[in-house]
Amino acid sequence: MITKPLGGTDVQVPEIGLGVWQYRGGVAPLRHGVELGANLIDTAEMYRTEDVVGEAVRGMRERVFIASKVSGDHLGHDQVLRAADASLRRLGVDTIDLYQIHWPSRGKPIEETMRAMETLVDTGRIRYIGVSNFSTDELAEARAAMRHHPIVSNQVLYNLRRREIERTLMPYCLRHDVTIIAYTPLDSGRLAGKPGLFAAKGAKVLHEIAGARGKTSAQVALNWCTAHEGVIAIPKSDSVERTAENCGASDWRLSAEDMARLDRAFA
Ligand SMILES: NC(=O)c1ccc[n+]([C@@H]2O[C@H](COP(=O)([O-])OP(=O)(O)OC[C@H]3O[C@@H](n4cnc5c(N)ncnc54)[C@H](OP(=O)(O)O)[C@@H]3O)[C@@H](O)[C@H]2O)c1
């Protein structure tokens, strides 16, 4: 599994992690994914999957990088501290490796939220601070609100069919050592062959490239994400087989020509 630095830290994270929103796979897919090197698991207080993550990492906690999130509705100072403590209890761990603000607050000042996030680092309850669904301006404001810890990541929608972040957010994150954690990297399964609205031209090129490289469409779609500097992806799968397939999206690279064809086909 290829790894990338987390923000400007010396921690390495896998380029394919395991998402657990709407996850119903039990411990086996998660444990198998970790065995294959996908040792970052992304959950959130609102997913109601922290307990299964805790169960999955029991006995191998030190090998797994756990990411969770505080809901965007709990961003008052004391709410953040309470939410983190509740997540720690549900996960059954002493520390959350990456604690992310799930979406920007509609009412609480970012300074207030970040003061609580920094307290969580200072008291050892979390190791690193991240955000999610932050625009470039919101990320810049959040970075300016930090007193002594950096924001290491921004978790955002990114896949072949949803490329809005390429315009300003992605270059900003690269300039400021903020890792992009690409969520819904398979477009909810549509890029992996699940039925749904799909540009015929893009589908044809994706299948052709997958066939020519001896990979699956899911693997090509994930590799396209992680071929971008500073980007890791967190597909979700309930199955051991598809988790293994998704892990097989790493340790190789699409050619520059394949990347250009995909870019054109999904433009
Ligand atoms: N921060 C946020 O606001 C936010 C929002 C959305 C998602 N996320 C995170 O991103 C993670 C992934 O996003 P997502 O769950 O929305 O979508 P996704 O990973 O793009 O797609 C998941 C869907 O694809 C299917 N799938 C996975 N691998 C497959 C394969 N190899 N072949 C065929 N089908 C496959 C899954 O079905 P099976 O399970 O049956 O395999 C599931 O239906 C979430 O779990 C969550 O951690 C974060």
Ligand as a Chemical Component Dictionary entry (heavy atoms), coordinates in Angstrom:
data_LIG
# 
_chem_comp.id                   LIG 
_chem_comp.type                 NON-POLYMER 
_chem_comp.pdbx_formal_charge   0 
_chem_comp.three_letter_code    LIG 
# 
loop_
_chem_comp_atom.comp_id 
_chem_comp_atom.atom_id 
_chem_comp_atom.alt_atom_id 
_chem_comp_atom.type_symbol 
_chem_comp_atom.charge 
_chem_comp_atom.model_Cartn_x 
_chem_comp_atom.model_Cartn_y 
_chem_comp_atom.model_Cartn_z 
_chem_comp_atom.pdbx_ordinal 
LIG N1  N1  N 0  -17.322 13.857 5.337  1  
LIG C1  C1  C 0  -18.475 13.676 4.740  2  
LIG O1  O1  O 0  -19.370 14.537 4.725  3  
LIG C2  C2  C 0  -18.699 12.375 4.013  4  
LIG C3  C3  C 0  -19.803 12.208 3.136  5  
LIG C4  C4  C 0  -19.943 10.988 2.494  6  
LIG C5  C5  C 0  -19.015 9.961  2.720  7  
LIG N2  N2  N 1  -17.967 10.140 3.597  8  
LIG C6  C6  C 0  -16.971 9.097  3.858  9  
LIG O2  O2  O 0  -16.547 8.502  2.640  10 
LIG C7  C7  C 0  -16.777 7.094  2.683  11 
LIG C8  C8  C 0  -17.065 6.537  1.304  12 
LIG O3  O3  O 0  -18.082 7.258  0.654  13 
LIG P1  P1  P 0  -19.500 6.640  0.281  14 
LIG O4  O4  O 0  -19.808 5.516  1.184  15 
LIG O5  O5  O -1 -20.433 7.789  0.215  16 
LIG O6  O6  O 0  -19.357 6.158  -1.229 17 
LIG P2  P2  P 0  -18.329 5.263  -2.087 18 
LIG O7  O7  O 0  -17.235 4.732  -1.263 19 
LIG O8  O8  O 0  -18.035 6.061  -3.311 20 
LIG O9  O9  O 0  -19.297 4.084  -2.556 21 
LIG C9  C9  C 0  -19.787 3.122  -1.680 22 
LIG C10 C10 C 0  -20.699 2.205  -2.487 23 
LIG O10 O10 O 0  -19.912 1.534  -3.474 24 
LIG C11 C11 C 0  -20.042 0.127  -3.320 25 
LIG N3  N3  N 0  -18.704 -0.446 -3.572 26 
LIG C12 C12 C 0  -17.570 -0.256 -2.859 27 
LIG N4  N4  N 0  -16.525 -0.899 -3.412 28 
LIG C13 C13 C 0  -17.020 -1.520 -4.513 29 
LIG C14 C14 C 0  -16.439 -2.348 -5.508 30 
LIG N5  N5  N 0  -15.127 -2.638 -5.488 31 
LIG N6  N6  N 0  -17.240 -2.836 -6.502 32 
LIG C15 C15 C 0  -18.561 -2.531 -6.538 33 
LIG N7  N7  N 0  -19.182 -1.742 -5.623 34 
LIG C16 C16 C 0  -18.409 -1.242 -4.616 35 
LIG C17 C17 C 0  -20.504 -0.094 -1.908 36 
LIG O11 O11 O 0  -21.297 -1.254 -1.834 37 
LIG P3  P3  P 0  -20.898 -2.498 -0.849 38 
LIG O12 O12 O 0  -20.758 -1.934 0.519  39 
LIG O13 O13 O 0  -22.037 -3.430 -1.022 40 
LIG O14 O14 O 0  -19.592 -3.039 -1.388 41 
LIG C18 C18 C 0  -21.365 1.145  -1.666 42 
LIG O15 O15 O 0  -22.669 0.956  -2.198 43 
LIG C19 C19 C 0  -17.934 6.977  3.687  44 
LIG O16 O16 O 0  -18.063 5.671  4.178  45 
LIG C20 C20 C 0  -17.520 7.985  4.722  46 
LIG O17 O17 O 0  -16.498 7.464  5.568  47 
LIG C21 C21 C 0  -17.806 11.341 4.216  48 
# 
loop_
_chem_comp_bond.comp_id 
_chem_comp_bond.atom_id_1 
_chem_comp_bond.atom_id_2 
_chem_comp_bond.value_order 
_chem_comp_bond.pdbx_ordinal 
LIG N1  C1  SING 1  
LIG C1  O1  DOUB 2  
LIG C1  C2  SING 3  
LIG C2  C3  SING 4  
LIG C2  C21 DOUB 5  
LIG C3  C4  DOUB 6  
LIG C4  C5  SING 7  
LIG C5  N2  DOUB 8  
LIG N2  C6  SING 9  
LIG N2  C21 SING 10 
LIG C6  O2  SING 11 
LIG C6  C20 SING 12 
LIG O2  C7  SING 13 
LIG C7  C8  SING 14 
LIG C7  C19 SING 15 
LIG C8  O3  SING 16 
LIG O3  P1  SING 17 
LIG P1  O4  DOUB 18 
LIG P1  O5  SING 19 
LIG P1  O6  SING 20 
LIG O6  P2  SING 21 
LIG P2  O7  DOUB 22 
LIG P2  O8  SING 23 
LIG P2  O9  SING 24 
LIG O9  C9  SING 25 
LIG C9  C10 SING 26 
LIG C10 O10 SING 27 
LIG C10 C18 SING 28 
LIG O10 C11 SING 29 
LIG C11 N3  SING 30 
LIG C11 C17 SING 31 
LIG N3  C12 SING 32 
LIG N3  C16 SING 33 
LIG C12 N4  DOUB 34 
LIG N4  C13 SING 35 
LIG C13 C14 SING 36 
LIG C13 C16 DOUB 37 
LIG C14 N5  SING 38 
LIG C14 N6  DOUB 39 
LIG N6  C15 SING 40 
LIG C15 N7  DOUB 41 
LIG N7  C16 SING 42 
LIG C17 O11 SING 43 
LIG C17 C18 SING 44 
LIG O11 P3  SING 45 
LIG P3  O12 DOUB 46 
LIG P3  O13 SING 47 
LIG P3  O14 SING 48 
LIG C18 O15 SING 49 
LIG C19 O16 SING 50 
LIG C19 C20 SING 51 
LIG C20 O17 SING 52 
# 
